């Protein structure tokens, strides 16, 4: 308990929470209120990625910083905008989480504890420990396993849940990703890029919940078809860029 309280005191002054938002009007208030109920008083930076529902208007009423894209640019672009803001504002640590209610804010101290043990970035995993019971559709689970293997082969880092957007990172990682973040479907590409540059990546169990409102960006059949091809190509491009840079 003493260690946890120490982490909560650190949360008051050292970092920010970045939340990309696209059409999450029904989930936003509950997500922000749950963060505050956990006595996590870090600044919350939200990036509205051209939402077409009432997300932007609701964000303006919540105790958060609001950055807006005039049009939808994609998940990766929203994350990159949030990271750039956090780096420019001088935050030492950044937690990245979704707005859809699937990420459980009470897990944030566990992510930060793993950072304190020496990691540069920590991935909250649905596929480790008790969180392994979280239900993921079969085809997506197979895709996660495939891209996990790809990230290990190309990047030298074994991460089971490469599609998890629940992360905590040090400033050096946030600075790197603020300039090197893919526009869409970052996942394995980011893990490979970080691994090749020798960042220390850790993965810990984290509780997740099922989304109650809205749909996942992975639910679109066209995007689901496009995703594996884009990710494989981008991953090899990252590797080639690193190899060429060493020559």
NORBELCOR-V453643 format. One record per residue. N is the residue number from 0. RES is the residue in one small letter. SS is DSSP state (A for helix, B for strand, O for the rest). NEAR is the number of other C-alpha atoms within 8 Angstrom. Layout:
n: <N;N>
res: <RES;RES>
ss: <SS;SS>
near: <NEAR;NEAR>
//
This chain:
n: <0;1;2;3;4;5;6;7;8;9;10;11;12;13;14;15;16;17;18;19;20;21;22;23;24;25;26;27;28;29;30;31;32;33;34;35;36;37;38;39;40;41;42;43;44;45;46;47;48;49;50;51;52;53;54;55;56;57;58;59;60;61;62;63;64;65;66;67;68;69;70;71;72;73;74;75;76;77;78;79;80;81;82;83;84;85;86;87;88;89;90;91;92;93;94;95;96;97;98;99;100;101;102;103;104;105;106;107;108;109;110;111;112;113;114;115;116;117;118;119;120;121;122;123;124;125;126;127;128;129;130;131;132;133;134;135;136;137;138;139;140;141;142;143;144;145;146;147;148;149;150;151;152;153;154;155;156;157;158;159;160;161;162;163;164;165;166;167;168;169;170;171;172;173;174;175;176;177;178;179;180;181;182;183;184;185;186;187;188;189;190;191;192;193;194;195;196;197;198;199;200;201;202;203;204;205;206;207;208;209;210;211;212;213;214;215;216;217;218;219;220;221;222;223;224;225;226;227;228;229;230;231;232;233;234;235;236;237;238;239;240;241;242;243;244;245;246>
res: <x;x;x;x;x;x;x;x;x;x;x;x;x;x;x;x;x;x;x;x;x;x;x;x;x;x;x;x;x;x;x;x;x;x;x;x;x;x;x;x;x;x;x;x;x;x;x;x;x;x;x;x;x;x;x;x;x;x;x;x;x;x;x;x;x;x;x;x;x;x;x;x;x;x;x;x;x;x;x;x;x;x;x;x;x;x;x;x;x;x;x;x;x;x;x;x;x;x;x;x;x;x;x;x;x;x;x;x;x;x;x;x;x;x;x;x;x;x;x;x;x;x;x;x;x;x;x;x;x;x;x;x;x;x;x;x;x;x;x;x;x;x;x;x;x;x;x;x;x;x;x;x;x;x;x;x;x;x;x;x;x;x;x;x;x;x;x;x;x;x;x;x;x;x;x;x;x;x;x;x;x;x;x;x;x;x;x;x;x;x;x;x;x;x;x;x;x;x;x;x;x;x;x;x;x;x;x;x;x;x;x;x;x;x;x;x;x;x;x;x;x;x;x;x;x;x;x;x;x;x;x;x;x;x;x;x;x;x;x;x;x;x;x;x;x;x;x>
ss: <O;A;A;A;A;A;A;A;A;A;A;O;O;O;B;B;B;B;B;B;B;O;O;O;A;A;A;A;A;A;A;A;A;A;A;A;A;O;O;O;O;O;B;B;B;B;B;B;B;O;O;O;O;O;A;A;A;A;A;O;O;O;O;O;B;B;B;B;B;O;O;O;O;O;A;A;A;A;A;A;A;A;A;A;A;A;A;A;A;O;O;O;B;B;B;B;B;B;O;O;O;O;B;O;A;A;A;A;A;A;A;A;A;A;A;A;O;O;O;O;B;B;B;B;B;O;O;O;A;A;A;A;A;O;O;O;O;A;A;A;A;A;A;A;A;A;A;A;A;A;A;A;A;A;A;O;O;O;O;O;O;O;O;O;O;O;B;B;B;B;A;A;A;A;A;A;A;A;A;O;O;O;O;O;O;O;A;A;A;A;A;A;A;A;A;A;O;O;O;O;B;B;B;B;B;O;O;B;O;O;O;O;O;O;O;O;A;A;A;O;A;A;A;A;A;A;A;A;A;A;A;A;A;A;A;A;A;A;A;A;A;A;A;A;A;A;O>
near: <4;5;6;8;8;8;11;11;8;8;11;10;7;10;13;13;12;16;14;15;14;11;10;13;10;7;11;14;10;8;11;9;8;9;11;9;7;8;7;10;7;11;9;11;14;14;16;15;16;11;13;7;8;9;15;10;7;11;12;9;6;8;7;10;8;10;9;9;11;6;7;9;10;9;11;12;12;15;13;12;10;15;14;12;8;13;13;7;6;6;12;9;11;16;13;11;12;12;12;13;14;10;11;11;8;7;9;10;10;7;14;11;9;12;14;7;6;7;11;13;14;16;15;13;15;14;11;11;6;7;13;8;7;9;4;6;6;6;6;8;9;8;9;12;10;8;10;14;9;10;16;12;8;11;14;10;11;8;10;11;12;11;7;11;9;12;13;15;13;12;11;7;11;13;11;8;10;12;8;6;12;10;10;8;9;11;10;14;13;10;12;17;11;11;13;12;6;6;10;9;12;11;10;11;12;11;11;10;9;6;9;6;8;9;6;6;6;7;8;8;7;6;10;10;8;8;9;9;8;8;13;8;8;9;12;9;8;11;13;8;8;9;8;7;6;5;4>
//
